[in-house]
């Protein structure tokens, strides 16, 4: 039985398990009816250092026009990398229209990590993602992305819990109702921090870090959370479940020769 209709608006990667290439199978396996609107086609994951990109803003504009004519509706929309300000405006306008009809909007403001923007991202990307946050019911930035969005300094050594609350509050002032921030070091411990606007509560969830890097882990994390929230789970429990699942999948693949491909999630879907 299909649980809910979920639209994924994100980039599609040809070589590598990131973005829509991991979001679609995870949410489908969890029983949701999944649709997609690619923001751009990418030849391969960015860590390889060379890549080709085909932006799809004109296609998005035409597709949304046809969907409006056909009366298509979704229970939830998840958004990822935005290729331009025009694209972000188109998508945010559509999300705002759909939210008024009861659709939940989940925003992953994909921009960077480890204190730096990804290749292909720039100050325009930051403005795009602020636009997307203005329509979000829930956003999932990592610490780097949260600092860029909130215009706060990135502290490699970590932050206090009070500083984490301030970071969350600034993101909420941009517009996101609930917030989850990943890849934090809070008072010496790796952690995920969040705020649930339904209960008006902050939460702090520590974790053990595995010292390897895979592209696409944020996409896996957010997709599992979206799947559980659409099933009626609470935000804190869904977040903890996603953290524990991702830890197992990273641990199982930590010795893979080419980590730039991302995690081969199809081998693990039965664990969801």
Secondary structure, DSSP 8 states (H G I E B T S, - for coil): ----EEEEEEEEEEESS-THHHHHHHHHHTT-EEEEEEEEEEEE-GGGS---EEE-HHHHHHHHHHHHHHT---SEEEE-----HHHHHHHHHHHHHHHHTT-EEEE----EETTEE-TT--HHHHHHHHHHHTT-SEE--BHHHHHHHHT----TT-B-HHHHHHHHHHHHHHT-SEEEEEEEEETTEEEEEEEETTTTEEEEEE----S---TTHHHHHHHHHHHHHHTT--HHHHHHHHHHHHHHHHHHHTT-S-GGG---GGGTGGG-
